[in-house]
């Protein structure tokens, strides 16, 4: 019995020693991975990735699909499939698409996840946005980090350029090697990818951001104060910083 106990303890210690650090991505809806997925593919070999959705995208196909629960179930399944492709663990909080708030239950859920995994970095929506759910996702993230008592690096991503406003890119990440993986992932959000819109639109934005900094394709991120984080998770990736 003692030998078995020692073996179990040794295995647990080994697992804790070799466990990879975690990185969290917090979005408002399934498919908000359009803001970070190509960079996440660059990070996945080194970090344990977690994708957290504030809602299940219940309103994505109209009020009827929200009210009968069908759209939420469909988009949950799409997110789970997309996360399998990325190699990330999906999590869902308790807000409802189109009526999201920085609710107590969601803040508590995210705080518990952060305490359990102690991520080295958390990415979420830039908090100035025309979509109120995106704003609430940023607020839940801020509250949860404070409540959890953790101190991860904090980064913000953009989504549609007409939604993310007053946003100035700081990091431009070269995602030329992973852009096709990102587009394949986005196509798994079928109910929001009508006529391949998500994939086409994100290719255009990545080309635009790449042209700005000399890469073929780029994704951009910023920080609260617009200053780079020394030796942060993004600094190890091919990137350029805004001048």
C-alpha positions in Angstrom: 0.0 0.0 0.0 2.8 2.4 0.9 4.5 1.7 -2.5 1.2 2.4 -4.3 0.7 5.7 -2.4 4.3 6.8 -3.1 3.8 6.0 -6.8 0.6 8.0 -6.9 2.2 11.0 -5.2 5.2 10.8 -7.5 2.9 10.7 -10.6 1.0 13.8 -9.3 4.2 15.6 -8.6 5.5 14.8 -12.1 2.3 15.9 -13.7 2.5 19.3 -11.8 6.1 19.8 -12.7 5.5 19.1 -16.4 2.1 20.8 -16.7 2.2 23.5 -19.4 1.2 27.0 -18.4 -2.3 28.1 -19.4 -3.5 30.9 -21.7 -7.1 32.0 -21.7 -9.1 33.6 -24.5 -12.4 35.2 -23.4 -15.0 36.1 -26.0 -18.6 37.1 -26.0 -19.8 34.4 -28.5 -18.8 31.3 -30.3 -16.9 32.6 -33.4 -15.3 35.5 -31.6 -12.2 33.4 -32.0 -11.9 35.4 -35.2 -10.0 37.9 -33.1 -7.2 35.5 -31.9 -7.3 32.0 -33.5 -4.3 32.3 -35.8 -2.2 33.5 -32.9 -3.6 30.7 -30.7 -2.4 28.1 -33.2 1.1 29.6 -32.8 0.8 29.3 -29.0 -0.7 25.8 -28.7 2.5 23.8 -28.7 3.8 25.7 -25.6 0.6 26.5 -23.7 -2.6 24.8 -22.5 -5.3 26.8 -24.3 -8.7 27.6 -22.9 -11.5 29.4 -24.8 -14.2 30.9 -22.7 -17.5 32.2 -24.2 -19.6 34.6 -22.2 -22.8 33.3 -24.0 -23.6 30.4 -26.3 -24.6 32.7 -29.2 -28.3 32.1 -28.6 -29.5 35.0 -30.7 -27.3 34.2 -33.7 -30.3 32.9 -35.8 -33.0 35.1 -34.4 -35.4 35.2 -31.5 -37.1 31.9 -32.2 -33.8 30.0 -32.0 -32.9 31.8 -28.8 -36.2 31.1 -27.2 -36.4 27.4 -28.0 -32.8 26.8 -27.2 -31.9 25.4 -30.6 -29.4 28.0 -31.7 -27.5 27.9 -28.4 -27.2 24.1 -28.7 -26.0 24.3 -32.3 -23.5 27.0 -31.6 -22.2 25.2 -28.5 -21.6 22.1 -30.6 -19.8 24.3 -33.2 -17.6 25.8 -30.6 -16.7 22.4 -29.1 -15.7 21.2 -32.6 -13.7 24.3 -33.3 -11.9 24.0 -30.0 -11.1 20.3 -30.7 -9.5 21.5 -34.0 -7.5 24.2 -32.2 -6.6 21.9 -29.3 -8.2 24.1 -26.7 -10.7 23.4 -23.8 -14.0 25.2 -24.2 -15.9 26.8 -21.3 -19.3 28.6 -21.3 -20.4 31.2 -18.8 -24.0 32.1 -18.0 -25.0 35.2 -20.0 -27.4 35.2 -22.9 -26.5 36.5 -26.4 -28.0 39.9 -26.9 -28.7 40.4 -23.2 -25.3 39.9 -21.6 -24.1 41.6 -18.5 -21.1 41.3 -16.2 -23.4 39.1 -14.0 -22.4 37.8 -10.7 -22.7 34.2 -11.7 -20.5 34.6 -14.8 -17.9 36.6 -12.9 -17.8 33.9 -10.2 -17.5 31.1 -12.9 -14.6 32.8 -14.6 -12.9 33.6 -11.4 -13.0 30.0 -10.4 -11.5 28.9 -13.7 -8.7 31.5 -13.3 -7.9 30.4 -9.8 -7.9 26.7 -10.9 -5.6 27.2 -14.0 -3.6 30.4 -13.0 -3.1 31.4 -16.7 0.0 33.3 -17.6 -2.0 35.4 -20.1 -5.6 36.3 -20.7 -6.9 37.7 -24.0 -10.3 39.4 -24.4 -12.2 42.0 -26.4 -11.0 45.6 -26.5 -13.5 47.2 -24.1 -14.6 50.0 -26.4 -16.9 48.3 -28.9 -20.2 48.9 -30.6 -21.4 45.4 -29.7 -22.6 45.5 -26.0 -21.9 41.8 -25.5 -18.2 42.4 -26.4 -18.0 45.2 -23.8 -19.6 42.9 -21.2 -17.0 40.1 -22.0 -14.2 42.6 -21.2 -16.0 43.7 -18.0 -16.5 40.1 -16.8 -12.8 39.4 -17.5 -11.7 42.4 -15.5 -13.9 41.6 -12.6 -12.9 37.9 -12.6 -9.2 38.6 -12.7 -9.5 41.0 -9.7 -11.6 38.5 -7.8 -9.4 35.5 -8.5 -6.3 37.3 -7.2 -4.2 36.3 -10.2 -1.9 38.5 -12.2 -1.8 37.3 -15.8 -0.5 39.3 -18.8 -3.6 41.0 -20.3 -4.1 41.5 -24.0 -7.0 42.8 -26.1 -8.0 41.6 -29.6 -10.1 43.2 -32.3 -13.0 41.6 -34.2 -14.8 43.4 -37.0 -13.3 46.8 -37.7 -16.7 48.5 -37.5 -17.2 47.1 -34.0 -13.9 47.4 -32.3 -13.4 51.2 -32.0 -10.6 53.5 -30.8 -8.3 50.5 -31.1 -4.7 51.0 -31.8 -2.7 47.8 -32.6 0.4 47.4 -30.5 1.5 43.9 -31.5 1.3 42.7 -35.1 1.8 38.9 -35.0 3.0 37.2 -38.2 0.3 34.5 -38.7 1.1 33.7 -42.3 1.9 30.1 -41.3 -1.4 29.6 -39.4 -3.9 31.7 -41.4 -5.3 28.7 -43.2 -5.8 26.8 -39.9 -7.7 29.8 -38.6 -10.0 29.9 -41.6 -10.6 26.2 -41.4 -11.6 26.8 -37.7 -13.9 29.7 -38.6 -15.7 27.5 -41.1 -16.7 25.2 -38.2 -19.0 28.1 -37.0 -21.3 27.2 -39.9 -24.4 29.1 -38.8 -22.5 32.4 -38.7 -20.4 31.6 -41.8 -23.1 32.1 -44.4 -21.6 32.3 -47.9 -18.2 31.8 -46.2 -18.4 35.3 -44.8 -16.3 34.7 -41.7 -13.5 33.2 -43.6 -13.5 35.7 -46.4 -13.8 38.7 -44.1 -11.0 37.5 -41.8 -8.7 36.8 -44.7 -9.2 40.4 -45.8 -8.5 41.8 -42.4 -5.4 39.7 -41.9 -4.1 40.8 -45.3 -4.8 44.4 -44.4 -3.0 44.1 -41.0 -0.2 42.3 -42.7 0.3 45.0 -45.3 0.6 47.6 -42.5 3.6 45.9 -41.0 5.3 44.0 -43.8 3.9 40.5 -43.1 1.7 38.6 -45.6 -0.9 38.0 -42.9 -1.1 39.5 -39.4 -3.3 39.5 -36.3 -3.1 42.4 -33.9 -3.3 42.9 -30.1 -2.9 45.7 -27.6 -2.6 46.3 -23.9 -4.4 48.6 -21.5 -1.6 51.2 -21.6 -0.4 50.6 -25.2 2.9 49.4 -23.9 4.5 46.0 -24.7 4.8 43.4 -21.9 8.5 42.5 -21.4 9.1 38.8 -22.0 5.4 38.2 -22.5 3.8 35.3 -24.3 3.5 37.3 -27.5 7.1 38.4 -27.5 8.3 34.9 -28.4 6.2 34.9 -31.6 7.3 36.5 -34.9 5.9 40.0 -34.4 6.4 43.7 -34.9 5.5 46.5 -32.4 3.8 49.7 -33.3 6.2 52.6 -33.4 
